[in-house]
Amino acid sequence: MRNAGFGALAGLVGGLVFGGVMVLIGFLPTVAAIVRTDSPVVGFTVHMLLAAIIGSVFGVLVARQRELLFWGLAYGVLWWFLGPLTLLPILLGRPVAWDVATAQALIPSLLGHLAYGAVTAAVLALLSPGERRFEPGLVVRATAAGLLTAPVLGLGWRGLIVGALVGASYAVIFGERGEGSGPALIRGAAFGFAWWALAAVTISPLLDGRGLQWTPAAVRVAVASLPGHLLLGAGTALLTCWLGGLARAVFSDDVRHALEGRLVGGRVISIWHGVIAGLAGGVIFTGVMVAVGFLPAVAALVGSGSAIVGLVIHLLISQVVGVTYAVLFRRRSFDPASGIGWGVSYGFLWWVLGNLTLLPVLLGATPRWGDAALALAFPSLIGHLAYGAVLGLVYQRLEERVSPWHLTRSEAATARAAARHEQTLSAAPALWSLVTCVALLIPILVS
């Protein structure tokens, strides 16, 4: 009951923020239609009641979670699907329309649900007991990392300001995680998405005097900066993690961290696992590339137009990406679900970094970040997600077969079970869900 009460209170605060948006977009009469009226006052009352109920459910669901931001964002997206796309039409006696056109018309509601989830999670975190420490050194490192990564948004002063804010807020919100480079990379990409919705979609139009621009057309224009924000967040988190590791290596004489969590064998065999897993994912991805005729474009990297050459280059790149996955995510997947979760998230990030950014640059063009380019690249996104799922699953199964020399098989299984339990208490499942939702939202945002 205590968790439900805190959740209801947090939901009311989130509902106030979301309610203000609903006033601006004129959505309250639609909510009021649930009780057969069109009064905005009644609509706001119904909205706040629903916000409290949904918040109380959230408080119960995340009672044992140690961090809430990404759970809140994922919860907001979930209720966008359940609410205006599903339950609201049913309650109004209309057929459910799960199509791109309907979803695109509800983009303002999507952003409002994201705001509701973020605010509700933030208030619930403040109400929950727990030690919170301000770490000046971490803030400095993360801010520096944000400034170093900011050029992905351009060389203007706004990019530098956003980079510094992303880095500083990352340090304040998450603190020193100690989660490894791979999970930090995915966490940063999800944080970059949140900053895109806040900075590019919301704050930037307000600063330009255009007011709140949450219309489908305005969001479609703002999508051009989404890949940059994803890369900014990922790069900031990764550099922050590396700078922290460098600081520990230089200034600490405690070597215990080098032995913690050693659930698998050495790094060399992990790299071979990455090669095999990357090749398996590449074979699956090949079907998509053949279907859309993309292999000649890959062959153009070496000045050829042959599909056979493109296939060879594609499989080599798949293995290289597999090796990077092994380096970044070693000892981070403890069951098939976590392997697929990290793999799909990594595949999505490589779609942004590879297909949308590096491939055009290597071919002498500019990154393809516009809405039309993202729409054309959607088949490649499906291929990258499938590649990532196979990569993560195969790597996890190979890694699980290798036990460290100082543990028996049963002891290794027990250690993996404990690590898996710890992972479920973190934001990892929420990260996997949120990244998947962002991938599925691409057609809606750019259509």
C-alpha positions as CSV (number, residue, x, y, z in Angstrom):
1,M,0.0,0.0,0.0
2,R,2.9,2.3,0.8
3,N,4.4,1.8,-2.7
4,A,1.0,2.3,-4.3
5,G,0.4,5.5,-2.4
6,F,3.8,6.9,-3.4
7,G,3.1,5.9,-7.0
8,A,-0.3,7.6,-6.9
9,L,1.3,10.8,-5.6
10,A,4.0,10.6,-8.2
11,G,1.4,9.9,-10.9
12,L,-0.5,13.0,-9.9
13,V,2.5,15.2,-10.4
14,G,3.2,13.5,-13.7
15,G,-0.5,14.0,-14.6
16,L,-0.2,17.7,-13.9
17,V,2.6,18.0,-16.4
18,F,0.8,15.8,-19.0
19,G,-2.4,17.7,-18.3
20,G,-0.8,21.0,-19.1
21,V,0.2,19.5,-22.5
22,M,-3.3,18.2,-23.1
23,V,-4.7,21.6,-22.5
24,L,-2.4,23.0,-25.2
25,I,-3.2,20.3,-27.8
26,G,-6.9,20.4,-27.0
27,F,-7.1,16.7,-26.1
28,L,-9.2,17.0,-22.8
29,P,-12.6,16.9,-24.5
30,T,-11.6,13.5,-26.0
31,V,-10.8,12.2,-22.5
32,A,-14.1,13.7,-21.2
33,A,-16.0,11.7,-23.8
34,I,-15.3,8.6,-21.7
35,V,-18.0,9.8,-19.3
36,R,-20.2,11.1,-22.2
37,T,-19.4,14.8,-22.0
38,D,-17.0,17.2,-23.8
39,S,-16.2,19.5,-20.8
40,P,-12.4,20.2,-20.5
41,V,-12.8,20.4,-16.7
42,V,-14.4,17.0,-16.6
43,G,-11.7,15.7,-19.0
44,F,-9.0,17.1,-16.7
45,T,-10.6,15.4,-13.7
46,V,-10.8,12.1,-15.4
47,H,-7.2,12.5,-16.7
48,M,-5.9,13.2,-13.1
49,L,-7.8,10.2,-11.7
50,L,-6.3,7.9,-14.4
51,A,-2.9,9.4,-13.8
52,A,-3.1,8.6,-10.1
53,I,-4.3,5.0,-10.8
54,I,-1.6,4.3,-13.4
55,G,1.0,5.9,-11.1
56,S,0.0,3.6,-8.2
57,V,0.4,0.6,-10.5
58,F,3.8,1.8,-11.5
59,G,4.8,2.3,-7.8
60,V,3.9,-1.4,-7.1
61,L,5.6,-2.7,-10.2
62,V,9.0,-0.9,-9.6
63,A,9.0,-1.3,-5.8
64,R,12.2,-3.3,-5.9
65,Q,14.0,-1.5,-8.7
66,R,17.1,0.6,-7.9
67,E,16.7,3.2,-10.7
68,L,13.5,4.3,-12.3
69,L,14.0,6.8,-15.2
70,F,14.0,4.2,-18.0
71,W,11.3,2.2,-16.4
72,G,9.2,5.4,-16.4
73,L,9.9,6.1,-20.0
74,A,9.1,2.5,-21.1
75,Y,6.0,2.6,-18.9
76,G,4.9,5.8,-20.7
77,V,5.3,4.3,-24.1
78,L,3.4,1.1,-22.9
79,W,0.5,3.2,-21.8
80,W,0.5,5.2,-25.0
81,F,-0.1,1.9,-26.8
82,L,-2.7,0.7,-24.2
83,G,-4.4,4.0,-23.7
84,P,-5.1,6.3,-26.7
85,L,-4.4,3.6,-29.3
86,T,-6.4,0.8,-27.7
87,L,-8.5,1.3,-24.6
88,L,-9.8,4.9,-25.4
89,P,-11.3,3.9,-28.8
90,I,-12.9,0.9,-27.2
91,L,-14.4,3.0,-24.4
92,L,-15.7,5.5,-27.0
93,G,-17.3,2.7,-29.0
94,R,-14.9,3.0,-31.9
95,P,-12.9,0.3,-33.6
96,V,-9.3,0.0,-32.6
97,A,-7.0,1.3,-35.4
98,W,-3.4,0.1,-35.1
99,D,-2.1,1.7,-38.2
100,V,0.7,4.2,-38.9
101,A,-1.7,7.1,-39.7
102,T,-3.6,6.8,-36.4
103,A,-0.4,6.5,-34.4
104,Q,1.1,9.4,-36.2
105,A,-1.8,11.6,-35.4
106,L,-1.3,10.7,-31.7
107,I,2.4,11.7,-31.6
108,P,1.6,14.7,-29.3
109,S,0.0,12.1,-26.9
110,L,3.1,9.9,-27.2
111,L,5.4,12.8,-26.1
112,G,3.0,13.6,-23.3
113,H,3.1,9.9,-22.1
114,L,6.9,10.1,-22.2
115,A,6.8,13.2,-20.1
116,Y,4.3,11.6,-17.7
117,G,6.6,8.5,-17.3
118,A,9.7,10.5,-16.7
119,V,8.2,12.9,-14.2
120,T,6.4,10.1,-12.4
121,A,9.6,8.1,-12.1
122,A,11.6,11.2,-10.9
123,V,9.0,12.0,-8.2
124,L,8.9,8.4,-7.1
125,A,12.7,8.3,-6.9
126,L,12.6,11.4,-4.7
127,L,10.0,9.8,-2.4
128,S,11.8,6.5,-2.1
129,P,14.4,6.2,0.6
130,G,18.0,5.7,-0.4
131,E,21.4,7.3,-0.2
132,R,22.2,9.8,-2.8
133,R,25.7,11.3,-3.2
134,F,26.9,14.1,-5.4
135,E,30.2,13.1,-7.0
136,P,32.0,16.2,-8.3
137,G,34.7,14.1,-10.0
138,L,32.2,12.1,-12.0
139,V,30.3,15.2,-13.0
140,V,33.6,16.7,-14.4
141,R,34.4,13.5,-16.3
142,A,30.9,13.1,-17.7
143,T,30.7,16.8,-18.7
144,A,34.1,16.5,-20.5
145,A,32.8,13.3,-22.2
146,G,29.7,15.2,-23.3
147,L,31.8,18.1,-24.7
148,L,34.1,15.7,-26.6
149,T,31.1,13.9,-28.1
150,A,29.1,17.0,-28.9
151,P,30.4,17.5,-32.4
152,V,28.0,14.8,-33.6
153,L,25.3,17.5,-33.3
154,G,27.3,20.0,-35.2
155,L,29.9,22.6,-34.3
156,G,27.5,25.3,-33.1
157,W,27.2,26.6,-29.6
158,R,23.9,24.8,-29.0
159,G,25.6,21.5,-29.6
160,L,28.3,22.2,-27.0
161,I,25.7,23.3,-24.5
162,V,23.6,20.2,-25.1
163,G,26.7,18.0,-24.8
164,A,27.7,19.6,-21.5
165,L,24.2,19.2,-20.1
166,V,23.9,15.6,-21.3
167,G,27.1,14.8,-19.6
168,A,26.4,16.6,-16.3
169,S,22.9,15.3,-16.0
170,Y,24.1,11.7,-16.8
171,A,26.5,11.9,-13.9
172,V,23.9,13.4,-11.5
173,I,21.1,11.0,-12.4
174,F,23.0,7.7,-12.6
175,G,26.1,8.2,-10.6
176,E,29.0,5.7,-10.8
177,R,27.4,2.6,-12.2
178,G,30.3,0.1,-12.6
179,E,28.3,-1.8,-15.1
180,G,30.8,-2.1,-17.9
181,S,31.2,-0.5,-21.3
182,G,28.5,-2.3,-23.2
183,P,25.6,-1.6,-20.9
184,A,26.8,2.0,-20.4
185,L,26.7,2.4,-24.2
186,I,23.1,1.3,-24.4
187,R,22.1,3.3,-21.3
188,G,23.7,6.4,-23.0
189,A,21.8,5.8,-26.2
190,A,18.5,5.6,-24.3
191,F,19.4,8.7,-22.4
192,G,20.2,10.4,-25.7
193,F,16.6,9.6,-26.9
194,A,15.2,11.2,-23.8
195,W,17.4,14.3,-24.4
196,W,16.2,14.4,-28.0
197,A,12.6,14.6,-26.8
198,L,13.5,17.2,-24.3
199,A,15.9,19.4,-26.2
200,A,15.2,19.1,-29.9
201,V,11.5,18.5,-29.8
202,T,10.5,20.6,-26.8
203,I,13.0,23.2,-25.6
204,S,14.5,24.3,-28.9
205,P,11.2,25.4,-30.5
206,L,10.3,27.2,-27.2
207,L,13.6,29.1,-27.3
208,D,13.0,30.0,-30.9
209,G,9.6,31.5,-30.0
210,R,7.6,29.0,-31.9
211,G,5.9,27.5,-28.8
212,L,5.3,23.9,-28.1
213,Q,5.8,22.1,-31.5
214,W,4.6,18.5,-30.9
215,T,2.8,18.2,-34.2
216,P,3.6,15.2,-36.4
217,A,5.1,17.6,-39.0
218,A,7.4,19.3,-36.5
219,V,8.5,16.0,-35.0
220,R,9.2,14.7,-38.4
221,V,11.6,17.6,-39.0
222,A,13.2,17.1,-35.6
223,V,13.9,13.5,-36.4
224,A,16.9,14.6,-38.4
225,S,18.7,15.3,-35.0
226,L,17.6,12.0,-33.4
227,P,20.6,9.9,-34.6
228,G,22.9,12.6,-33.4
229,H,21.3,12.6,-29.9
230,L,21.5,8.8,-29.8
231,L,25.2,8.9,-30.7
232,L,25.8,11.8,-28.3
233,G,24.3,9.9,-25.4
234,A,26.1,6.6,-26.2
235,G,29.4,8.4,-26.7
236,T,29.1,10.3,-23.5
237,A,28.3,7.3,-21.4
238,L,31.1,5.2,-23.0
239,L,33.7,7.9,-22.6
240,T,32.6,8.5,-19.0
241,C,33.0,4.8,-18.3
242,W,36.4,4.7,-19.9
243,L,37.6,7.8,-18.1
244,G,36.5,6.3,-14.8
245,G,38.4,3.1,-15.6
246,L,41.5,5.1,-16.5
247,A,41.2,7.1,-13.2
248,R,41.0,3.8,-11.2
249,A,43.9,2.3,-13.1
250,V,46.1,5.3,-12.4
251,F,45.1,6.3,-8.9
252,S,44.0,3.1,-7.3
253,D,46.2,0.2,-6.0
254,D,43.1,-2.0,-5.2
255,V,43.2,-4.8,-7.7
256,R,40.1,-6.6,-6.5
257,H,37.9,-5.1,-9.2
258,A,40.0,-7.0,-11.7
259,L,38.7,-10.3,-10.3
260,E,35.1,-9.3,-9.7
261,G,32.3,-11.1,-11.6
262,R,34.7,-13.5,-13.5
263,L,32.0,-15.8,-14.7
264,V,33.6,-16.9,-18.0
265,G,37.0,-17.7,-19.4
266,G,39.7,-15.4,-20.8
267,R,39.3,-12.5,-23.2
268,V,40.8,-14.4,-26.2
269,I,38.2,-17.1,-26.2
270,S,35.5,-14.3,-25.8
271,I,36.8,-12.7,-29.0
272,W,36.5,-16.0,-30.8
273,H,32.9,-16.3,-29.5
274,G,32.3,-12.8,-30.9
275,V,33.6,-13.9,-34.3
276,I,31.3,-16.9,-34.4
277,A,28.3,-15.0,-33.1
278,G,28.9,-12.1,-35.5
279,L,29.1,-14.5,-38.4
280,A,25.9,-16.2,-37.4
281,G,24.1,-12.9,-37.2
282,G,25.6,-11.8,-40.5
283,V,24.2,-14.9,-42.2
284,I,20.7,-14.0,-40.9
285,F,21.1,-10.4,-42.0
286,T,22.2,-11.5,-45.5
287,G,18.6,-12.6,-46.2
288,V,17.4,-9.0,-45.7
289,M,20.2,-7.5,-47.7
290,V,19.5,-9.8,-50.6
291,A,15.8,-9.1,-50.5
292,V,16.3,-5.3,-50.7
293,G,19.3,-5.5,-53.1
294,F,21.7,-3.8,-50.7
295,L,24.8,-5.9,-51.2
296,P,26.1,-3.8,-54.2
297,A,26.0,-0.7,-51.9
298,V,28.2,-2.5,-49.4
299,A,30.6,-3.6,-52.3
300,A,30.9,0.1,-53.2
301,L,33.1,0.5,-50.1
302,V,35.9,-1.2,-52.0
303,G,35.0,0.3,-55.4
304,S,33.0,-2.7,-56.6
305,G,29.4,-3.2,-57.6
306,S,29.4,-7.0,-57.3
307,A,26.9,-8.6,-55.0
308,I,29.4,-11.4,-54.2
309,V,32.0,-8.9,-53.1
310,G,29.3,-7.1,-51.1
311,L,28.5,-10.4,-49.4
312,V,32.1,-11.0,-48.4
313,I,32.5,-7.5,-47.1
314,H,29.2,-7.8,-45.2
315,L,30.2,-11.0,-43.5
316,L,33.6,-9.5,-42.6
317,I,31.9,-6.4,-41.1
318,S,29.5,-8.7,-39.2
319,Q,32.5,-10.5,-37.6
320,V,34.2,-7.2,-36.7
321,V,31.0,-6.0,-35.0
322,G,30.8,-9.4,-33.2
323,V,34.2,-8.9,-31.8
324,T,33.3,-5.4,-30.5
325,Y,30.3,-6.9,-28.9
326,A,32.5,-9.5,-27.2
327,V,34.8,-6.8,-25.9
328,L,32.0,-4.5,-24.7
329,F,29.5,-7.1,-23.3
330,R,31.7,-9.8,-21.9
331,R,30.2,-11.2,-18.7
332,R,27.0,-9.1,-19.1
333,S,24.4,-11.6,-20.4
334,F,23.4,-14.4,-18.0
335,D,20.5,-16.0,-19.8
336,P,19.1,-16.0,-23.4
337,A,16.7,-13.1,-22.6
338,S,19.5,-10.8,-21.5
339,G,21.7,-11.9,-24.5
340,I,18.9,-11.1,-26.9
341,G,18.2,-7.8,-25.1
342,W,21.7,-6.5,-25.3
343,G,22.1,-7.9,-28.8
344,V,19.0,-6.2,-30.2
345,S,20.0,-2.9,-28.5
346,Y,23.5,-3.1,-29.9
347,G,22.1,-3.9,-33.4
348,F,19.9,-0.8,-33.3
349,L,22.9,1.3,-32.3
350,W,24.9,-0.1,-35.2
351,W,22.1,0.8,-37.5
352,V,22.5,4.4,-36.4
353,L,26.2,4.3,-36.4
354,G,26.8,2.1,-39.5
355,N,24.0,2.4,-42.0
356,L,23.0,6.0,-41.3
357,T,26.4,7.5,-40.5
358,L,29.6,5.6,-41.3
359,L,28.5,4.0,-44.6
360,P,27.4,7.3,-46.3
361,V,30.6,9.0,-45.0
362,L,32.9,6.2,-46.3
363,L,31.1,6.5,-49.7
364,G,31.9,10.2,-49.8
365,A,28.4,11.5,-48.8
366,T,27.0,13.0,-45.6
367,P,25.2,11.1,-42.9
368,R,21.7,10.1,-43.8
369,W,19.8,11.5,-40.9
370,G,16.8,13.1,-42.5
371,D,13.2,11.7,-42.2
372,A,13.2,10.4,-45.8
373,A,16.5,8.7,-45.4
374,L,15.4,7.0,-42.2
375,A,12.2,5.8,-43.9
376,L,14.2,4.3,-46.8
377,A,16.6,2.7,-44.3
378,F,13.8,0.9,-42.4
379,P,14.5,-2.5,-44.0
380,S,18.1,-2.2,-42.9
381,L,16.8,-1.5,-39.4
382,I,14.9,-4.8,-39.4
383,G,18.1,-6.6,-40.5
384,H,20.2,-5.0,-37.8
385,L,17.7,-5.9,-35.1
386,A,17.6,-9.5,-36.4
387,Y,21.4,-9.5,-36.5
388,G,21.7,-8.2,-33.0
389,A,19.2,-10.8,-31.6
390,V,21.2,-13.7,-33.2
391,L,24.5,-12.1,-32.2
392,G,23.5,-11.7,-28.5
393,L,21.8,-15.1,-28.2
394,V,24.7,-17.1,-29.8
395,Y,27.3,-15.2,-27.8
396,Q,25.5,-15.9,-24.6
397,R,25.1,-19.6,-25.3
398,L,28.8,-19.9,-26.2
399,E,29.9,-17.9,-23.1
400,E,27.8,-19.9,-20.8
401,R,29.6,-23.1,-21.8
402,V,32.9,-21.7,-20.5
403,S,33.4,-21.9,-16.7
404,P,36.3,-20.1,-15.0
405,W,39.1,-22.2,-13.7
406,H,38.4,-21.6,-10.0
407,L,34.6,-22.5,-10.2
408,T,32.9,-25.8,-10.7
409,R,30.0,-25.9,-13.2
410,S,27.4,-25.7,-10.4
411,E,29.2,-22.8,-8.7
412,A,29.3,-21.0,-12.0
413,A,25.6,-21.6,-12.5
414,T,24.9,-20.2,-9.0
415,A,27.1,-17.2,-9.7
416,R,25.3,-16.5,-13.0
417,A,21.9,-16.8,-11.3
418,A,22.9,-14.3,-8.7
419,A,24.2,-11.9,-11.4
420,R,21.0,-12.4,-13.4
421,H,18.9,-11.4,-10.3
422,E,21.0,-8.3,-9.8
423,Q,20.5,-7.4,-13.4
424,T,16.7,-7.6,-13.2
425,L,16.9,-5.1,-10.3
426,S,18.7,-2.7,-12.5
427,A,17.4,-0.7,-15.5
428,A,18.7,-3.3,-18.0
429,P,15.2,-4.8,-18.9
430,A,13.8,-1.3,-19.2
431,L,16.7,-0.3,-21.5
432,W,16.0,-3.3,-23.8
433,S,12.3,-2.5,-23.9
434,L,12.8,1.2,-24.5
435,V,15.4,0.8,-27.3
436,T,13.0,-1.7,-29.0
437,C,10.2,0.7,-28.7
438,V,12.3,3.5,-30.2
439,A,13.1,1.2,-33.2
440,L,9.4,0.4,-33.7
441,L,8.5,4.1,-33.5
442,I,10.8,5.1,-36.4
443,P,8.1,4.5,-39.1
444,I,5.6,6.5,-37.1
445,L,8.0,9.4,-36.6
446,V,9.1,9.6,-40.2
447,S,6.1,8.5,-42.3
